Amino acid sequence: MAAARSTSRRVGRPKTPVLSRELICETALHLLDALGENGASMRDIATELGVRPSALYNHVRGRDDIFDGVRELVVARIDVSCFADRPWEEALVIWADSYRGAFVAHPPTVTLFATRPIAPDAQTSHMYEVVVGALVDAGWPRERVLSIIVAIENFLIGSTLDALAAPDMMDPGEREDVPKFSAAYSARDVMLDDMPGVSPADDAYRLGLDALIAGLRLEFDRM
């Protein structure tokens, strides 16, 4: 009597990764970092995963849905735990530092998401829920908190782009017709020589954020 043929699946690692929305979005983020937005099409993502583009649609609705997921991945790296036990000024600084760091780590996402609406079901809204709640609990009027958040985010977007630019972007070179500008540029270089690890963009960011928080503190005290 012939032995019965086994119908059990072969144990071992599959030839291609098991698809999921998270894997697709992680792959898209990797391609964005490496190639930019034009290198992260549905076909590009499918090729990177070793599947047909049609297979992606079992897990995502399309490219916009993938980019919404990519935003979620980046935002998930932003620390909001500080709002639980820190004064609102300190928490905003920690949040801003974390926010900037998350997007500096993935340069193409800065401009991609700067004007992109948040998806209705986005987890990103939970980040704002935490920040809004902390500011309202601290005493800020409910009608002011979104403007505070947007003001900080506007500053962070510009600061992130600055962090990605060449550090000598403003170098006047050997020009003699802008002596005050040249002297200020040289003086900043001398100052930063005594601040290891601090770039021109980092120094400008810290100065700007401190000024922004100080201005908010003044407004808060006047209420």
C-alpha positions as CSV (number, residue, x, y, z in Angstrom):
1,M,0.0,0.0,0.0
2,A,1.5,3.3,-1.1
3,A,2.3,5.8,1.7
4,A,-0.2,8.7,1.9
5,R,1.1,11.9,0.5
6,S,1.7,14.5,3.3
7,T,-0.6,17.6,3.0
8,S,1.2,19.5,5.8
9,R,2.9,22.8,4.8
10,R,6.6,22.9,4.6
11,V,8.1,24.4,7.7
12,G,10.5,27.3,7.0
13,R,10.8,30.9,6.1
14,P,8.6,32.0,3.3
15,K,10.4,33.2,0.1
16,T,8.7,36.6,0.4
17,P,7.8,38.5,3.6
18,V,4.2,38.1,4.8
19,L,2.5,41.3,3.6
20,S,0.9,43.6,6.1
21,R,0.0,47.3,6.1
22,E,2.9,48.0,8.5
23,L,5.4,46.2,6.3
24,I,4.2,48.1,3.2
25,C,4.5,51.4,5.0
26,E,7.9,50.6,6.5
27,T,9.1,49.7,3.0
28,A,7.7,53.0,1.6
29,L,9.5,54.9,4.3
30,H,12.7,53.2,3.4
31,L,12.3,54.0,-0.3
32,L,11.4,57.6,0.5
33,D,14.6,58.0,2.5
34,A,16.7,56.4,-0.2
35,L,15.0,57.7,-3.4
36,G,12.6,60.4,-2.5
37,E,8.9,60.6,-3.3
38,N,9.4,59.7,-7.0
39,G,11.0,56.5,-6.0
40,A,8.1,55.3,-3.8
41,S,5.4,54.4,-6.3
42,M,3.1,51.4,-5.8
43,R,5.2,49.6,-8.4
44,D,8.5,50.5,-6.6
45,I,7.1,49.4,-3.2
46,A,5.9,46.1,-4.7
47,T,9.2,45.5,-6.5
48,E,11.1,46.1,-3.2
49,L,8.8,43.5,-1.5
50,G,9.0,41.0,-4.3
51,V,5.3,41.0,-5.1
52,R,2.9,42.3,-7.7
53,P,1.5,45.8,-7.2
54,S,-2.0,44.2,-7.1
55,A,-1.0,42.3,-3.9
56,L,-0.6,45.6,-2.0
57,Y,-4.3,46.5,-2.4
58,N,-5.2,43.6,-0.1
59,H,-3.7,45.7,2.7
60,V,-3.8,49.4,1.6
61,R,-6.2,51.5,-0.4
62,G,-3.5,53.1,-2.5
63,R,-0.5,55.4,-2.4
64,D,-2.3,58.1,-0.3
65,D,-3.1,55.5,2.3
66,I,0.5,54.3,2.3
67,F,1.7,57.8,2.9
68,D,-0.8,58.2,5.7
69,G,0.8,55.1,7.2
70,V,4.3,56.5,6.7
71,R,3.3,59.6,8.6
72,E,2.0,57.4,11.4
73,L,5.4,55.7,11.6
74,V,7.3,58.9,11.8
75,V,4.9,60.5,14.3
76,A,5.1,57.4,16.5
77,R,8.7,58.3,17.2
78,I,7.7,61.7,18.7
79,D,7.7,61.7,22.5
80,V,4.6,63.0,24.2
81,S,5.1,61.2,27.5
82,C,6.7,64.5,28.8
83,F,3.3,66.1,29.0
84,A,2.2,63.7,31.8
85,D,4.6,65.1,34.4
86,R,6.4,68.2,33.2
87,P,5.4,71.9,33.2
88,W,3.9,72.9,29.9
89,E,7.0,75.0,28.9
90,E,9.4,72.1,29.5
91,A,7.1,69.6,27.8
92,L,6.8,71.7,24.7
93,V,10.6,71.9,24.4
94,I,11.0,68.1,24.8
95,W,8.2,67.5,22.3
96,A,9.7,70.0,19.8
97,D,13.1,68.4,20.1
98,S,11.6,64.9,19.5
99,Y,9.4,66.2,16.7
100,R,12.4,67.8,14.9
101,G,14.5,64.7,15.4
102,A,11.9,62.4,14.0
103,F,11.6,64.3,10.7
104,V,15.3,65.1,10.4
105,A,15.8,61.3,10.4
106,H,13.5,61.0,7.3
107,P,14.2,64.1,5.2
108,P,11.7,63.6,2.3
109,T,8.8,63.3,4.8
110,V,9.2,67.0,5.8
111,T,7.9,68.6,2.6
112,L,5.7,65.6,1.9
113,F,3.6,66.0,5.0
114,A,3.9,69.8,5.5
115,T,0.6,70.5,3.7
116,R,-0.9,67.0,3.7
117,P,-4.2,66.7,5.6
118,I,-4.3,64.3,8.5
119,A,-6.4,61.2,7.7
120,P,-9.7,61.0,9.6
121,D,-8.6,57.8,11.4
122,A,-5.0,58.8,11.9
123,Q,-3.2,57.9,15.1
124,T,-1.5,61.3,14.7
125,S,-4.6,62.9,16.2
126,H,-3.8,61.1,19.5
127,M,-0.6,63.0,19.7
128,Y,-2.5,66.3,19.3
129,E,-5.0,65.1,21.9
130,V,-2.2,64.7,24.5
131,V,-0.7,68.1,23.7
132,V,-4.0,69.9,23.6
133,G,-5.1,68.3,26.9
134,A,-1.9,69.2,28.7
135,L,-2.1,72.9,27.6
136,V,-5.7,73.2,28.5
137,D,-5.1,71.6,31.9
138,A,-2.2,74.0,32.4
139,G,-4.6,76.9,32.0
140,W,-4.4,77.9,28.4
141,P,-7.8,78.8,26.8
142,R,-9.1,76.1,24.6
143,E,-9.4,78.4,21.7
144,R,-5.7,79.3,21.7
145,V,-4.1,75.9,22.0
146,L,-4.3,74.9,18.3
147,S,-2.7,78.2,17.3
148,I,0.1,77.4,19.8
149,I,0.7,74.0,18.2
150,V,0.6,75.3,14.7
151,A,3.0,78.1,15.5
152,I,5.5,75.6,17.0
153,E,5.0,73.2,14.0
154,N,5.6,76.0,11.5
155,F,8.9,76.8,13.3
156,L,9.8,73.1,13.4
157,I,9.2,72.6,9.7
158,G,11.5,75.5,8.8
159,S,14.1,74.4,11.3
160,T,14.0,70.8,10.0
161,L,14.6,72.0,6.5
162,D,17.5,74.2,7.8
163,A,19.0,71.1,9.5
164,L,19.0,69.3,6.2
165,A,20.7,72.1,4.3
166,A,24.5,72.6,3.9
167,P,26.0,74.1,7.0
168,D,27.8,76.7,4.9
169,M,24.7,77.7,3.0
170,M,25.1,81.4,4.1
171,D,28.8,81.6,3.6
172,P,29.6,85.0,2.0
173,G,33.0,83.8,0.8
174,E,35.6,86.4,0.1
175,R,33.2,89.2,-0.7
176,E,34.3,92.7,0.6
177,D,31.1,94.5,-0.1
178,V,29.2,92.9,2.9
179,P,31.7,93.4,5.7
180,K,29.2,93.3,8.6
181,F,27.6,90.1,7.3
182,S,31.0,88.5,6.7
183,A,32.1,89.5,10.2
184,A,28.9,88.0,11.8
185,Y,29.4,84.8,9.8
186,S,33.0,84.5,11.0
187,A,32.0,85.3,14.6
188,R,29.4,82.5,14.6
189,D,32.0,80.0,13.3
190,V,34.3,81.0,16.2
191,M,31.5,80.6,18.7
192,L,30.5,77.2,17.3
193,D,34.1,76.0,17.5
194,D,33.7,76.0,21.3
195,M,30.4,74.1,21.0
196,P,31.3,70.5,19.8
197,G,28.5,68.7,18.0
198,V,26.4,71.9,17.6
199,S,25.7,72.9,14.0
200,P,24.7,76.3,12.8
201,A,21.2,74.9,12.3
202,D,21.1,73.5,15.8
203,D,22.2,76.8,17.3
204,A,19.5,78.7,15.4
205,Y,16.9,76.2,16.3
206,R,17.7,76.4,20.1
207,L,17.6,80.2,19.9
208,G,14.4,80.3,18.0
209,L,12.6,77.7,20.2
210,D,13.7,79.5,23.4
211,A,12.3,82.8,22.0
212,L,9.1,81.1,21.0
213,I,8.6,79.5,24.4
214,A,9.5,82.8,26.2
215,G,6.9,84.6,24.2
216,L,4.3,82.0,25.1
217,R,5.2,82.3,28.7
218,L,4.7,86.1,28.6
219,E,1.3,85.7,27.0
220,F,0.3,83.1,29.6
221,D,1.4,85.3,32.5
222,R,-0.7,88.2,31.0
223,M,-3.9,86.1,31.0
